[in-house]
Amino acid sequence: MADFFNFLGQFFRALIPPSFDSWQTVFWVVLLTVIIANLVFRLAVGNLILSILSIDEIFKELRKTLTPPKPDSWQSLLWISIFSWAMSLLPESLFIQGFIATCAWFFLIPGVHWFLHEEKFEVFKLKINVKKGLTVNGIWLGPWITGALVCLLLFSELPENRISIGFICWPPISAIIAALPKFIAVGPHYKTPDPAGRQELVILLLTNLLVSCWFQLFFLTQSWLVDYPSLLTEDLSRSAFVVKFTGNRPSSRGATILDQAETIVKEQLDGQPWSQAERWLFDLKPRMQQVEATVMSRLPLVKENELWQLDGQVLPRTEYQLQLMAIWQGPSADGSGYYLMKPCQITRLSDPRRSLARTVTSTQIARVTCDAVTTPKAGQPDVGI
């Protein structure tokens, strides 16, 4: 599920307009137009109107629909917004462009909200109840569409890594827009909602705050997975919040650390004189600290690195079997952490390049062979920490 939500987050971030004059803005305007046109088209086809209308009549009907019937109408606000957007392309100053484009938003948002209130929207001689069409189970979705436009205006200029603020603020802003009519009476003047209305407002606000918290949880979880990718290897089957759609667990970062440690140990010991290898093993503690520092310098820099500890020990009653251990000291599902191991056997062989040497010891070299990384074991190892 983490991969799915990560893809979903990146997809929505890519669709957020960085400015008013961007392809994302055109995309959303076109999408809204297509949705409305599709609604109109289905109704028109159902009544066989398009079959008898000529192209000229279609344009006449569209012009009649988009022509403001009076100065105070949603069509007026829409045309002023389009005019402002067009004018914002003319100045050379970026500040003036941004200011005029922002003014276009100030006309577009109330214009769209006004249109969503339409109960007698007439097009192609059809009367469409837009507000009823956007009502699902008694809940009118208009405030959430308007809230999305407000968030685009307020947060579209934020850096990409801060776009999550717009998603988190969207439900509360939409709830405020939905609640405003409860405080406005005819006149207009302020009114206090009745007890039933106040109860409805409390439920509305708390529900949207809950949705906002879920958005926050999603973005927080994604940031954790970026900083601590090994969390994906945890068993989250008992979690009430996180669900995985993929059955296979990704490999732990500890396995990568141990593979890098194996490479470094082989670089330092493999093919070296046996006496030098023995001195390396006798001085194991500082040697492992050096290996750990080298491993961390080779890995991509993430916050998780500082929560891994690399250690090693020579097992008793063996010639030289080095047990490499990657110990996770960060958060885990059971709270006790875990560790992975990679056993490495260090043996001595005769060096064919020095077979003519006088002493036997001078012809012996170290050979390092390592097995695969073991499965994670809960808890902490008894030694080496």
DRENDO-1510 file (C-alpha; in Angstrom, 1 decimal, always signed):
<recs>
REC; n; res; u; v; w
REC; 1; MET; +0.0; +0.0; +0.0 .
REC; 2; ALA; +2.9; +2.3; +0.6 .
REC; 3; ASP; +4.0; +2.0; -3.0 .
REC; 4; PHE; +0.4; +2.7; -4.1 .
REC; 5; PHE; +0.0; +5.8; -1.9 .
REC; 6; ASN; +3.5; +7.0; -2.9 .
REC; 7; PHE; +2.4; +6.8; -6.5 .
REC; 8; LEU; -0.9; +8.4; -5.7 .
REC; 9; GLY; +0.8; +11.3; -3.9 .
REC; 10; GLN; +3.3; +11.9; -6.7 .
REC; 11; PHE; +0.4; +11.8; -9.3 .
REC; 12; PHE; -1.6; +14.4; -7.4 .
REC; 13; ARG; +1.4; +16.6; -6.8 .
REC; 14; ALA; +2.1; +16.6; -10.5 .
REC; 15; LEU; -1.4; +17.8; -11.2 .
REC; 16; ILE; -1.3; +20.7; -8.8 .
REC; 17; PRO; -0.8; +23.9; -10.9 .
REC; 18; PRO; +2.5; +25.7; -9.9 .
REC; 19; SER; +1.0; +28.9; -11.3 .
REC; 20; PHE; -2.2; +30.1; -12.9 .
REC; 21; ASP; -0.6; +30.2; -16.4 .
REC; 22; SER; +0.5; +26.5; -16.4 .
REC; 23; TRP; -0.6; +23.3; -18.2 .
REC; 24; GLN; -2.1; +22.0; -15.0 .
REC; 25; THR; -4.5; +24.9; -14.8 .
REC; 26; VAL; -5.5; +24.3; -18.4 .
REC; 27; PHE; -5.9; +20.6; -17.6 .
REC; 28; TRP; -8.3; +21.2; -14.7 .
REC; 29; VAL; -10.3; +23.8; -16.6 .
REC; 30; VAL; -10.6; +21.4; -19.5 .
REC; 31; LEU; -11.5; +18.5; -17.2 .
REC; 32; LEU; -14.3; +20.6; -15.5 .
REC; 33; THR; -15.5; +21.6; -18.9 .
REC; 34; VAL; -15.6; +18.0; -20.1 .
REC; 35; ILE; -17.5; +16.9; -17.0 .
REC; 36; ILE; -20.1; +19.6; -17.5 .
REC; 37; ALA; -20.2; +18.9; -21.2 .
REC; 38; ASN; -20.6; +15.2; -20.6 .
REC; 39; LEU; -23.5; +15.8; -18.2 .
REC; 40; VAL; -25.2; +18.2; -20.7 .
REC; 41; PHE; -24.4; +15.8; -23.6 .
REC; 42; ARG; -26.0; +12.8; -21.9 .
REC; 43; LEU; -29.1; +14.7; -21.1 .
REC; 44; ALA; -29.2; +16.2; -24.6 .
REC; 45; VAL; -28.8; +12.8; -26.2 .
REC; 46; GLY; -31.5; +11.3; -23.9 .
REC; 47; ASN; -34.0; +13.9; -25.2 .
REC; 48; LEU; -32.8; +13.7; -28.8 .
REC; 49; ILE; -32.1; +17.4; -28.9 .
REC; 50; LEU; -28.6; +17.3; -30.6 .
REC; 51; SER; -30.1; +15.3; -33.4 .
REC; 52; ILE; -32.3; +18.2; -34.5 .
REC; 53; LEU; -30.0; +21.1; -33.7 .
REC; 54; SER; -27.7; +22.5; -36.3 .
REC; 55; ILE; -24.2; +23.7; -35.6 .
REC; 56; ASP; -25.3; +27.3; -35.8 .
REC; 57; GLU; -28.1; +26.6; -33.2 .
REC; 58; ILE; -25.6; +24.9; -30.9 .
REC; 59; PHE; -23.4; +27.9; -30.9 .
REC; 60; LYS; -26.3; +30.1; -30.3 .
REC; 61; GLU; -27.4; +28.1; -27.4 .
REC; 62; LEU; -23.9; +28.1; -25.9 .
REC; 63; ARG; -23.7; +31.9; -26.4 .
REC; 64; LYS; -27.0; +32.3; -24.7 .
REC; 65; THR; -25.9; +30.1; -21.8 .
REC; 66; LEU; -22.6; +31.9; -21.3 .
REC; 67; THR; -24.0; +35.4; -21.8 .
REC; 68; PRO; -24.6; +37.0; -18.4 .
REC; 69; PRO; -28.4; +37.5; -17.9 .
REC; 70; LYS; -27.6; +40.3; -15.5 .
REC; 71; PRO; -24.5; +41.9; -14.0 .
REC; 72; ASP; -24.6; +39.9; -10.8 .
REC; 73; SER; -24.3; +36.4; -12.2 .
REC; 74; TRP; -21.8; +33.6; -12.2 .
REC; 75; GLN; -21.3; +34.1; -16.0 .
REC; 76; SER; -20.1; +37.7; -15.3 .
REC; 77; LEU; -17.5; +36.4; -12.8 .
REC; 78; LEU; -16.4; +33.7; -15.1 .
REC; 79; TRP; -15.8; +36.1; -18.0 .
REC; 80; ILE; -14.0; +38.6; -15.7 .
REC; 81; SER; -11.8; +35.8; -14.6 .
REC; 82; ILE; -11.0; +34.8; -18.2 .
REC; 83; PHE; -10.3; +38.4; -19.1 .
REC; 84; SER; -8.0; +38.8; -16.1 .
REC; 85; TRP; -6.1; +35.7; -17.0 .
REC; 86; ALA; -5.6; +36.9; -20.5 .
REC; 87; MET; -4.4; +40.3; -19.3 .
REC; 88; SER; -1.9; +38.6; -17.0 .
REC; 89; LEU; +0.0; +37.3; -20.0 .
REC; 90; LEU; +0.7; +40.8; -21.3 .
REC; 91; PRO; +2.9; +42.6; -18.7 .
REC; 92; GLU; +6.6; +41.8; -18.6 .
REC; 93; SER; +6.9; +42.1; -14.9 .
REC; 94; LEU; +6.4; +38.8; -13.1 .
REC; 95; PHE; +5.0; +40.6; -10.1 .
REC; 96; ILE; +2.3; +42.3; -12.1 .
REC; 97; GLN; +1.6; +39.0; -13.9 .
REC; 98; GLY; +1.2; +37.2; -10.6 .
REC; 99; PHE; -1.0; +40.0; -9.2 .
REC; 100; ILE; -3.4; +40.0; -12.2 .
REC; 101; ALA; -3.5; +36.2; -12.2 .
REC; 102; THR; -4.4; +36.2; -8.5 .
REC; 103; CYS; -7.2; +38.6; -9.2 .
REC; 104; ALA; -8.5; +36.1; -11.8 .
REC; 105; TRP; -8.6; +33.5; -9.1 .
REC; 106; PHE; -10.7; +35.9; -6.9 .
REC; 107; PHE; -13.3; +36.0; -9.6 .
REC; 108; LEU; -13.1; +32.4; -10.7 .
REC; 109; ILE; -13.6; +30.8; -7.3 .
REC; 110; PRO; -16.9; +32.6; -6.4 .
REC; 111; GLY; -18.0; +32.2; -10.0 .
REC; 112; VAL; -17.6; +28.5; -9.8 .
REC; 113; HIS; -19.2; +28.3; -6.4 .
REC; 114; TRP; -22.2; +30.3; -7.7 .
REC; 115; PHE; -22.6; +28.0; -10.7 .
REC; 116; LEU; -22.6; +25.0; -8.4 .
REC; 117; HIS; -25.6; +26.5; -6.6 .
REC; 118; GLU; -27.6; +26.6; -9.9 .
REC; 119; GLU; -30.9; +24.8; -9.7 .
REC; 120; LYS; -32.3; +26.0; -13.1 .
REC; 121; PHE; -29.2; +26.0; -15.3 .
REC; 122; GLU; -30.6; +26.0; -18.9 .
REC; 123; VAL; -28.6; +24.8; -21.9 .
REC; 124; PHE; -30.0; +23.4; -25.2 .
REC; 125; LYS; -33.5; +24.1; -23.8 .
REC; 126; LEU; -32.8; +21.8; -21.0 .
REC; 127; LYS; -33.1; +22.8; -17.4 .
REC; 128; ILE; -30.4; +21.1; -15.2 .
REC; 129; ASN; -30.3; +21.2; -11.4 .
REC; 130; VAL; -26.6; +21.4; -10.9 .
REC; 131; LYS; -26.9; +21.5; -7.1 .
REC; 132; LYS; -29.0; +18.4; -7.1 .
REC; 133; GLY; -26.6; +16.6; -9.4 .
REC; 134; LEU; -23.8; +17.3; -7.0 .
REC; 135; THR; -25.7; +16.1; -3.9 .
REC; 136; VAL; -24.9; +12.5; -2.8 .
REC; 137; ASN; -26.9; +11.0; +0.1 .
REC; 138; GLY; -28.0; +14.5; +1.2 .
REC; 139; ILE; -24.5; +15.9; +1.1 .
REC; 140; TRP; -23.8; +18.7; -1.4 .
REC; 141; LEU; -20.2; +18.4; -2.7 .
REC; 142; GLY; -20.0; +22.0; -3.9 .
REC; 143; PRO; -18.0; +23.3; -0.9 .
REC; 144; TRP; -15.3; +20.7; -1.4 .
REC; 145; ILE; -14.9; +21.7; -5.1 .
REC; 146; THR; -14.7; +25.3; -4.1 .
REC; 147; GLY; -12.3; +24.3; -1.2 .
REC; 148; ALA; -10.0; +22.6; -3.7 .
REC; 149; LEU; -9.9; +25.8; -5.8 .
REC; 150; VAL; -9.1; +27.8; -2.7 .
REC; 151; CYS; -6.2; +25.4; -1.8 .
REC; 152; LEU; -4.9; +25.7; -5.4 .
REC; 153; LEU; -4.8; +29.5; -5.0 .
REC; 154; LEU; -3.2; +29.4; -1.5 .
REC; 155; PHE; -0.7; +26.6; -1.8 .
REC; 156; SER; +0.2; +26.2; -5.5 .
REC; 157; GLU; +3.3; +28.3; -5.2 .
REC; 158; LEU; +4.7; +26.2; -2.3 .
REC; 159; PRO; +7.8; +24.0; -3.0 .
REC; 160; GLU; +7.0; +20.4; -4.1 .
REC; 161; ASN; +7.9; +19.0; -0.7 .
REC; 162; ARG; +5.4; +21.2; +1.0 .
REC; 163; ILE; +2.4; +20.5; -1.3 .
REC; 164; SER; +1.0; +18.2; +1.4 .
REC; 165; ILE; -0.1; +21.3; +3.3 .
REC; 166; GLY; -2.7; +21.9; +0.6 .
REC; 167; PHE; -4.2; +18.4; +0.9 .
REC; 168; ILE; -4.2; +18.7; +4.7 .
REC; 169; CYS; -5.9; +22.1; +4.7 .
REC; 170; TRP; -8.5; +21.1; +2.0 .
REC; 171; PRO; -11.1; +19.4; +4.3 .
REC; 172; PRO; -11.1; +22.2; +7.0 .
REC; 173; ILE; -11.3; +24.9; +4.4 .
REC; 174; SER; -14.2; +23.1; +2.6 .
REC; 175; ALA; -15.9; +22.6; +6.0 .
REC; 176; ILE; -15.7; +26.4; +6.7 .
REC; 177; ILE; -17.1; +27.1; +3.2 .
REC; 178; ALA; -20.0; +24.7; +3.8 .
REC; 179; ALA; -20.7; +26.2; +7.3 .
REC; 180; LEU; -20.8; +29.9; +6.3 .
REC; 181; PRO; -24.4; +29.8; +5.0 .
REC; 182; LYS; -25.5; +28.7; +8.5 .
REC; 183; PHE; -24.3; +32.1; +9.9 .
REC; 184; ILE; -25.8; +34.3; +7.2 .
REC; 185; ALA; -29.5; +35.4; +7.1 .
REC; 186; VAL; -31.4; +37.2; +4.4 .
REC; 187; GLY; -30.3; +40.8; +4.3 .
REC; 188; PRO; -27.6; +39.8; +4.7 .
REC; 189; HIS; -26.8; +39.8; +8.4 .
REC; 190; TYR; -25.3; +37.5; +11.0 .
REC; 191; LYS; -27.4; +34.9; +12.6 .
REC; 192; THR; -26.8; +32.2; +15.3 .
REC; 193; PRO; -27.5; +28.7; +14.1 .
REC; 194; ASP; -30.2; +26.8; +16.0 .
REC; 195; PRO; -29.3; +23.8; +18.2 .
REC; 196; ALA; -29.9; +21.3; +15.4 .
REC; 197; GLY; -27.7; +23.4; +13.0 .
REC; 198; ARG; -25.0; +23.7; +15.6 .
REC; 199; GLN; -24.9; +19.9; +16.0 .
REC; 200; GLU; -24.7; +19.5; +12.2 .
REC; 201; LEU; -21.8; +22.0; +12.1 .
REC; 202; VAL; -19.9; +20.2; +14.9 .
REC; 203; ILE; -20.3; +16.9; +13.0 .
REC; 204; LEU; -19.2; +18.5; +9.7 .
REC; 205; LEU; -16.1; +20.1; +11.2 .
REC; 206; LEU; -15.0; +17.1; +13.1 .
REC; 207; THR; -15.5; +14.8; +10.1 .
REC; 208; ASN; -13.4; +17.0; +7.9 .
REC; 209; LEU; -10.7; +17.3; +10.6 .
REC; 210; LEU; -10.7; +13.5; +10.7 .
REC; 211; VAL; -10.2; +13.4; +6.9 .
REC; 212; SER; -7.4; +16.0; +7.3 .
REC; 213; CYS; -5.8; +13.8; +9.9 .
REC; 214; TRP; -5.9; +10.8; +7.6 .
REC; 215; PHE; -4.2; +12.9; +4.9 .
REC; 216; GLN; -1.6; +14.0; +7.5 .
REC; 217; LEU; -1.1; +10.3; +8.5 .
REC; 218; PHE; -0.5; +9.4; +4.8 .
REC; 219; PHE; +2.1; +12.1; +4.2 .
REC; 220; LEU; +3.8; +11.4; +7.5 .
REC; 221; THR; +3.9; +7.7; +6.7 .
REC; 222; GLN; +5.4; +8.4; +3.3 .
REC; 223; SER; +8.1; +10.7; +4.9 .
REC; 224; TRP; +8.9; +7.9; +7.3 .
REC; 225; LEU; +9.3; +5.4; +4.5 .
REC; 226; VAL; +11.6; +7.8; +2.7 .
REC; 227; ASP; +13.8; +8.4; +5.8 .
REC; 228; TYR; +13.5; +4.8; +7.1 .
REC; 229; PRO; +12.9; +2.4; +4.2 .
REC; 230; SER; +13.5; -0.6; +6.4 .
REC; 231; LEU; +10.1; +0.0; +8.0 .
REC; 232; LEU; +8.6; -1.7; +4.8 .
REC; 233; THR; +10.2; -5.0; +6.0 .
REC; 234; GLU; +8.2; -5.0; +9.2 .
REC; 235; ASP; +5.2; -7.2; +9.7 .
REC; 236; LEU; +2.3; -4.7; +9.6 .
REC; 237; SER; -0.5; -7.3; +9.4 .
REC; 238; ARG; -1.8; -6.3; +12.8 .
REC; 239; SER; -1.8; -2.5; +12.0 .
REC; 240; ALA; -5.1; -0.7; +12.0 .
REC; 241; PHE; -3.8; +2.0; +9.7 .
REC; 242; VAL; -1.4; +0.5; +7.2 .
REC; 243; VAL; -2.3; -2.2; +4.6 .
REC; 244; LYS; +0.1; -3.7; +2.2 .
REC; 245; PHE; -1.1; -4.7; -1.3 .
REC; 246; THR; +2.1; -6.5; -2.3 .
REC; 247; GLY; +2.7; -9.9; -0.7 .
REC; 248; ASN; +6.5; -9.9; -0.9 .
REC; 249; ARG; +8.5; -8.0; +1.6 .
REC; 250; PRO; +11.3; -5.8; +0.3 .
REC; 251; SER; +14.8; -6.6; +1.5 .
REC; 252; SER; +15.9; -4.9; +4.6 .
REC; 253; ARG; +18.6; -2.2; +4.5 .
REC; 254; GLY; +20.5; -4.3; +6.9 .
REC; 255; ALA; +21.0; -6.9; +4.2 .
REC; 256; THR; +22.5; -4.2; +2.0 .
REC; 257; ILE; +24.8; -3.1; +4.9 .
REC; 258; LEU; +26.0; -6.7; +5.4 .
REC; 259; ASP; +26.7; -7.1; +1.7 .
REC; 260; GLN; +28.7; -4.0; +1.7 .
REC; 261; ALA; +30.5; -5.1; +4.8 .
REC; 262; GLU; +31.3; -8.4; +3.1 .
REC; 263; THR; +32.9; -6.6; +0.2 .
REC; 264; ILE; +35.0; -4.4; +2.5 .
REC; 265; VAL; +36.2; -7.4; +4.5 .
REC; 266; LYS; +37.2; -9.3; +1.4 .
REC; 267; GLU; +39.0; -6.2; +0.1 .
REC; 268; GLN; +41.0; -6.1; +3.4 .
REC; 269; LEU; +41.6; -9.8; +4.0 .
REC; 270; ASP; +41.1; -11.9; +0.9 .
REC; 271; GLY; +44.5; -12.8; -0.6 .
REC; 272; GLN; +46.4; -11.2; +2.2 .
REC; 273; PRO; +49.1; -13.0; +4.2 .
REC; 274; TRP; +47.7; -15.2; +6.9 .
REC; 275; SER; +49.6; -13.5; +9.7 .
REC; 276; GLN; +48.2; -10.2; +8.6 .
REC; 277; ALA; +44.6; -11.6; +8.5 .
REC; 278; GLU; +45.1; -13.0; +12.1 .
REC; 279; ARG; +46.2; -9.6; +13.4 .
REC; 280; TRP; +43.1; -8.1; +11.8 .
REC; 281; LEU; +40.9; -10.6; +13.5 .
REC; 282; PHE; +42.6; -10.2; +16.9 .
REC; 283; ASP; +42.0; -6.4; +16.7 .
REC; 284; LEU; +38.4; -6.9; +15.6 .
REC; 285; LYS; +36.5; -4.2; +17.5 .
REC; 286; PRO; +38.3; -1.1; +16.0 .
REC; 287; ARG; +38.4; -2.9; +12.6 .
REC; 288; MET; +34.7; -3.3; +12.6 .
REC; 289; GLN; +34.2; +0.4; +13.5 .
REC; 290; GLN; +36.3; +1.3; +10.4 .
REC; 291; VAL; +34.3; -1.1; +8.3 .
REC; 292; GLU; +31.1; +0.4; +9.6 .
REC; 293; ALA; +32.2; +3.9; +8.7 .
REC; 294; THR; +33.2; +2.8; +5.2 .
REC; 295; VAL; +29.9; +1.0; +4.7 .
REC; 296; MET; +27.9; +4.1; +5.7 .
REC; 297; SER; +29.9; +6.3; +3.4 .
REC; 298; ARG; +29.0; +4.1; +0.5 .
REC; 299; LEU; +25.3; +3.9; +1.1 .
REC; 300; PRO; +22.8; +6.6; +0.0 .
REC; 301; LEU; +22.4; +9.2; +2.7 .
REC; 302; VAL; +19.1; +8.7; +4.6 .
REC; 303; LYS; +18.2; +9.3; +8.2 .
REC; 304; GLU; +17.9; +5.5; +8.8 .
REC; 305; ASN; +21.7; +5.0; +8.5 .
REC; 306; GLU; +22.3; +6.3; +12.0 .
REC; 307; LEU; +19.9; +3.7; +13.4 .
REC; 308; TRP; +21.9; +0.8; +12.1 .
REC; 309; GLN; +24.9; -0.6; +13.9 .
REC; 310; LEU; +27.4; -2.9; +12.2 .
REC; 311; ASP; +29.2; -5.3; +14.5 .
REC; 312; GLY; +31.0; -8.6; +14.3 .
REC; 313; GLN; +32.4; -11.5; +16.4 .
REC; 314; VAL; +34.6; -14.5; +15.9 .
REC; 315; LEU; +32.5; -17.5; +17.0 .
REC; 316; PRO; +34.1; -19.7; +19.7 .
REC; 317; ARG; +35.4; -23.2; +18.9 .
REC; 318; THR; +35.9; -22.4; +15.2 .
REC; 319; GLU; +39.1; -21.7; +13.4 .
REC; 320; TYR; +38.0; -18.2; +12.2 .
REC; 321; GLN; +34.3; -17.8; +11.5 .
REC; 322; LEU; +33.5; -14.1; +11.5 .
REC; 323; GLN; +29.9; -13.4; +12.2 .
REC; 324; LEU; +28.9; -10.0; +10.7 .
REC; 325; MET; +25.8; -8.5; +12.3 .
REC; 326; ALA; +23.6; -5.5; +11.3 .
REC; 327; ILE; +21.6; -4.4; +14.3 .
REC; 328; TRP; +18.5; -2.3; +13.9 .
REC; 329; GLN; +18.1; +0.2; +16.8 .
REC; 330; GLY; +15.2; +2.1; +15.4 .
REC; 331; PRO; +11.4; +1.6; +15.7 .
REC; 332; SER; +10.0; -1.8; +15.0 .
REC; 333; ALA; +6.7; -3.6; +15.1 .
REC; 334; ASP; +7.3; -5.4; +18.5 .
REC; 335; GLY; +9.5; -2.6; +20.0 .
REC; 336; SER; +12.5; -4.8; +20.6 .
REC; 337; GLY; +14.3; -4.2; +17.3 .
REC; 338; TYR; +15.9; -7.0; +15.3 .
REC; 339; TYR; +19.2; -7.9; +13.7 .
REC; 340; LEU; +20.5; -9.8; +10.7 .
REC; 341; MET; +23.7; -11.9; +10.4 .
REC; 342; LYS; +26.1; -13.0; +7.6 .
REC; 343; PRO; +28.5; -15.7; +8.5 .
REC; 344; CYS; +31.9; -15.5; +6.9 .
REC; 345; GLN; +34.5; -18.3; +6.9 .
REC; 346; ILE; +38.1; -17.2; +6.9 .
REC; 347; THR; +40.5; -20.0; +5.9 .
REC; 348; ARG; +44.1; -20.2; +4.9 .
REC; 349; LEU; +45.4; -21.5; +1.6 .
REC; 350; SER; +48.7; -21.9; +0.0 .
REC; 351; ASP; +49.7; -19.0; -2.3 .
REC; 352; PRO; +50.7; -20.5; -5.6 .
REC; 353; ARG; +52.5; -17.3; -6.5 .
REC; 354; ARG; +54.9; -17.8; -3.6 .
REC; 355; SER; +55.2; -21.6; -3.7 .
REC; 356; LEU; +59.0; -21.4; -4.0 .
REC; 357; ALA; +59.4; -19.4; -0.7 .
REC; 358; ARG; +61.5; -20.9; +2.0 .
REC; 359; THR; +59.0; -21.0; +4.8 .
REC; 360; VAL; +55.6; -22.5; +4.9 .
REC; 361; THR; +54.0; -19.6; +6.7 .
REC; 362; SER; +55.1; -17.2; +4.1 .
REC; 363; THR; +53.1; -19.1; +1.4 .
REC; 364; GLN; +49.8; -19.0; +3.3 .
REC; 365; ILE; +47.1; -16.5; +2.5 .
REC; 366; ALA; +43.6; -15.8; +3.7 .
REC; 367; ARG; +40.5; -16.7; +1.8 .
REC; 368; VAL; +37.2; -15.2; +2.8 .
REC; 369; THR; +33.9; -16.8; +1.8 .
REC; 370; CYS; +30.5; -15.6; +3.1 .
REC; 371; ASP; +27.0; -17.2; +3.2 .
REC; 372; ALA; +23.8; -15.4; +2.5 .
REC; 373; VAL; +22.2; -13.0; +5.0 .
REC; 374; THR; +20.0; -14.7; +7.5 .
REC; 375; THR; +16.4; -13.8; +8.1 .
REC; 376; PRO; +15.8; -11.1; +10.7 .
REC; 377; LYS; +15.8; -12.1; +14.3 .
REC; 378; ALA; +13.8; -10.2; +16.9 .
REC; 379; GLY; +15.6; -8.6; +19.8 .
REC; 380; GLN; +19.3; -7.7; +20.2 .
REC; 381; PRO; +22.3; -10.0; +19.9 .
REC; 382; ASP; +24.0; -11.1; +23.1 .
REC; 383; VAL; +27.4; -9.9; +22.2 .
REC; 384; GLY; +28.9; -7.2; +20.0 .
REC; 385; ILE; +26.8; -4.2; +21.2 .
</recs>
